[in-house]
Amino acid sequence: MGVGGDRTSPNVINKSVGVWSQRASVFLIPPIIVILLASIERRDRPPRLILSGVSGFLAMLLFTHDFYTAHFALFFVVLFLAAGLFVEARPSVAQKISAIWRTQKLPARVAGVGAVLGTAWTCYVWKSGAARCESLA
């Protein structure tokens, strides 16, 4: 037994080291990105698959190590991917959505509009804090 009932030696890990290891986890993101970029540049299939698998595995391990940092990084990944799709896509994303929209029948269009409105309403209620859950039990 360690100091204060801890199961490890205080020179290996203690409460302050645990807090700093979570804060320092932001420094794990650049090596994960480097591995991902190395996998993208590979032409031969097996090393490319291995490197991309390792980068995905490390990215998921970041969620188990520090959930908030991983979510913060995921926010920027989604943001930059969405921006890249709108800038680099040929034909543009707006043209693709417009073409798909034109081919849909009325029930599918109504369902799509309902889904967008429902999502917007859910975000509004969630952000305004107007929803309360009470249990009768």
Summary of the structure (lengths in Angstrom):
residues: 137
radius of gyration: 22.9
end to end distance: 42.9
largest distance: 69.1
contacts: 276
relative contact order: 0.05
helix: 78%
strand: 0%
